[in-house]
Amino acid sequence: MTSLHDLSALDQARAVAARETSALDLVEHYAERISRLGATVGAFVTLTLDDAREQARRADAAVASGEDLPPLHGVPIGIKDLNLTEGVRTTLGSAVFADWVPPVSDFIVGKLRAAGTISLGKTSTPEFGLPCYTEPDVAPPARTPWDLDRSAGGSSGGAAAAVASGLLPFAQGSDGGGSIRIPASACGLFGIKPARGRISAGPLLGDLNGLATNGPLARTVRDAAALLDAMAGPMPGDPHWAAPPAQSFLSACDEAPGRLRIGRYCSNGLEAGALHPDVLAAYGSATALLESLGHDVEEIASPFDPALVPSFETVWAVSSAGVPVDPARESELRPLTRWLRERGRAASAVQYTAALGAMQSAARLAVAATAAYDVVLTPTLASLPAPVGWFGDAGDPRAEFDRMIGWTPFTAVYNTSGQPAVSVPLHHTGAGLPVGVQLVGRPADELTLLRLSAQLEQAAPWAARRPDLW
C-alpha cells in the first residue's frame, strides 16, 4: 500500500491540487514520522510544526476556493539551519548561536514559500557549515539511514538524512565545498550544486569568494529540477548572475540529452590513498551505463593542480573567521572551528587576495582544459560513508581537516570553478550502502546535466530503493 511519503514531491503537489489529499494531511503524516525517526537519523534541529499546520490550512483553503496555485503548493520542505529564517531559531550548527532568532529571512526562504512549499523546520548542519560531516553540539549526529553507524555527510547532512528517511519529500541545502553532493552520495539521493550566480545568497550573506550556493536534495531528478526552478533567480544587487536558462529546469528532464562527449577521471592527487573498491565499481558501472546510452566517454587528466589546496584552505579559513562570534564565547566553538578561525585571522589581506587570485586562475585553466566536453564524470567521494565520529577521532584539527580533504577530493574544486555539478545515486554496495558519482557541466549549463541525469534515472531507476527504516 502506498503511503504519502512514498509519493514524489511533484506527485504530492498534484494530489493536493486535485484534492486527493490535503496539505494538512501531508504535514501531519511527516510530523508523525519525524516524531519516531527524526532523532534517530539526526535530521532536524528545530521543528516549526504549529506554523506548518497553519500554513497548510491556508493552502487547503486556497485549493477549496479555486485559486491559482504555485507549482509546489502544499508540499513540505526543510530549511537548512545555516539559512536565516525570520522568527525561527537558527543555530548555524553552533552552541554559540543556540538561542539566536534572526530578524530577517534569506531571500531563498521567501522564494520557497512563494513556490508553495511549507517548511517543517530547520535541518541539521555542522558548526557554520565548515566540516563535511554533521555532528554539531546542538543536535544528534546526522546519520545515513542505510547504516545508522555511518554519517550522513555534510554540511547538508540533516537535510539529506530527512529526505532519505522519508521525513521530507525534498529539501533545500547549500554547498560551498561539496555540502550538497557529499550527503547526496552518503544517503543515496540526487543532489544539485547549481552554477555560480544561479541562486541568490541575499540579503545579508556576502559572496566575496563565490564558493557557496544553495541547491536541492531529492529522491528523483524531476523533484530536484522542480525545486531548482523554485529557488533560481538573482536578488537585485547580487554580485554574480548566471544567465537565465532557455527553459524551465523541470522541462529539461523530459528531453533526450543527445549524444554527449564525456570526459572522466578518478584521480587528482588529493585523495588520501587508493579509492575504495566500491567507489571504483560505481565509477566503472556509471561509465558503462553512459556508453550503453550512446555517449562518448574518454579518459582525461584532472584539470586541477593539487597545489590549489593551500589557496582553498586560506579562503575557507578566512571565511570561517568572518562569522561574528562574541570573543568571550570563542572557547565554546568546536576545536576544528577554532583552528580554522585562528588560521583565518592570521592570514593577511595580501595572502587572502593572492589565494583568491590563485583559485580564479585555476578555475579558468580547468574550464578551458575541459571545454571540449559536455560533461565531466568523477566519483563523488573517495570512500564509503564514514563512521560517525571518524573525522573527530583524527586527533587534532589539522589531521581532521586532512581526513576531510582525502574523503572529498572531487567536490570543492568545482565550487572553485563555479560549474554546476550533481551527485547521481546509481550504485549500492553489496552491503547496501549508496555510492554516488559526480557529473559536472559546462559553466551555467544545468540543463544538460538534468537531461543526462533524467536519462540515467530512466535507464537505472533508483527511487524505489529505500532503507529498512522507510
Beta strands, then each sheet from edge to edge (+ up, - down):
strand 1: 44-47
strand 2: 76-80
strand 3: 118-123
strand 4: 170-175
strand 5: 190-193
strand 6: 213-218
strand 7: 261-264
strand 8: 296-299
strand 9: 375-379
strand 10: 421-428
strand 11: 434-441
sheet 1: 1+ 3- 2-
sheet 2: 4+ 6- 5+ 10- 11+ 9- 7- 8-
end
